[in-house]
Amino acid sequence: MFEVGSRAESRETYLLRPELGRRLKAADAARLKPLRRKVARGVPTVMICVGDGLSCAAVQQHAPGLVRAVRQKLRGRYRILKPPIFIRNARVRIQDHLGEIVRPDLIVMIIGERPGLASAASLSAYVLWRPRLTSREPDRTVISNIHPGGLPTPQASRKIAQLVADAIANRASGAALAAILASRPG
């Protein structure tokens, strides 16, 4: 994975200043700019990234397998930017900053959930169509509780791949995608 960091330089800062976890360090943002050239017009481009979020344990235990499974399911259908990006001290909304820099059609952000819920090692996957700094929370679709005792990796990867396909086909994610899919008969 290509590793970058948020503006939160430490875990303490990350916890005390959430807004710093939503933006990349300037030097790392500059390192990602060349990926923009890899975004192809005409072929939907998907960026997969992993953020440690609030559970590093979840990322260490489950993210590698989930990333492999999702990439395998998307391979051949879309252009997948390589390598996947790992973001240290990341908040979900850092995908807005990534989208502004690289300009993929869609970002799948896999991130560690807050410990103390059903499991201390649970992941979520946030899918966002055309991520930009102007993206809002309702623009994201989330699949959560990804871990062996919740939604296992094989099932989660199928759901994420279907969500990516739906988002690309309908050019929407989040509430807009839900409304489109709900309006269809059957």
Secondary structure, DSSP 8 states (H G I E B T S, - for coil): -EEEEBS--SHHHHHH-GGGGGSB-HHHHHHHGGGGGG--SSS-EEEEEEE-TT-HHHHHHHHHHHHHHHHHHHBTTBEE-SS-EEEET--TTHHHHHHHHH--SEEEEEEE--TTSS-TT-EEEEEEES--TT--GGGEEEEEEESTTSB-HHHHHHHHHHHHHHHHHHT--HHHHHHHHHHS--
